[in-house]
Amino acid sequence: MEQLSGIQEQLNQIVEGQQLNVFAEGGAAVGVGAAAAGIVVGLLICFFGLKLVKFLGALVGFFVGALIGAVIALVAGLDGLAFAGVVVAAGVILAVLSWFLYRIGVFFLVFLQVLGIASSILQPQSVVLTGVCAVAALVVAILAVIYVEPFVIIVTGLSGGVTAGTNIAVLAGLGENVWIGIGIGAVIAVIGIIVQFMMHSRRVGKKEKNFSEQVKEQDSMESEVEKMRHLLDDDEDDDLQD
C-alpha cells in the first residue's frame, strides 16, 4: 500500500508539473501576443498619428467619458444595469463630441499620451513628480488644441515610438531595463515624426496646388467675362455711332 501511495504521489507531482508548464506556456504566449499587439499599435500611432487623430481622439474620449460616468454613477449610488448604462452613455456622448469637435479629442489624446511619456521617463514615485507630469501634460495639451498638426505629430510620434520600443525590448528579453526600450522607441519616434511631417507637407502642398488652380480658373473666368463685357460695350458704341 505504501508503494502504491508513493506511486500515486509521484503521478500527482508529474500531473501538477505538467499543468504548471501548460499555464506557464500559456502565460508566455499571452505575453508575446500582447507585446506584438503593442508593437503594431505603437507603430501605427507613431507613423499615422495625425491621420488617425479623430479616431484616436474619439476612442480616448469614450474611455474618459466612461470614467466620468462611473464616478457619477458611484456618487449617485447606482449599481447593476443603471451603473453600466450611465457609464456607456457618458462614454458614447464624449466620444461623439470628440469626433465632431475633434479639438476636444485632441486635448484628451495629447494629455494622456504626454502623461504616459513623462511617467515612463521620470518614473514618478512621489506626489511632486506626479504633479509635474500632470502639469506638463496639461500645458502640452492646451498648446495642441491651438497648434493641432505639429503637436499631434510630435506627441503621437513619441508616444507610439516609446510604446513600440518598450514592447520590442520585452520581446527581445531586455524589458528589465526601461531605458533600453525608451532608447529603441526614441529612434522609432524620430523616424515616425519625420515621416508624418513629410506626409503632412505633401498634403498641404496638394491643398495649396488645388487652391491655386481654383484661383487661376476663377481669374480666367473673370477675364473672359471682362472680355465679353468689353465686346458688348464696343458693339453698343458701334450701334450708337451708326
Secondary structure, 3 states (H helix, E strand, C coil): CHHHHHHHHHHHHHHHHHHHHHHHHHHHHHHHHHHHHHHHHHHHHHHHCCCCHHHHHHHHHHHHHHHHHHHHHHHHCCCHHHHHHHHHHHHHHHHHHHHHCHHHHHHHHHHHHHHHHHHHHHCCCCHHHHHHHHHHHHHHHHHHHHCHHHHHHHHHHHHHHHHHHHHHHHHCCCCCCHHHHHHHHHHHHHHHHHHHHHHHHHHHHHHHHHHHHHHHHHHHHHHHHHHHHHHHHHHHHHHHHC
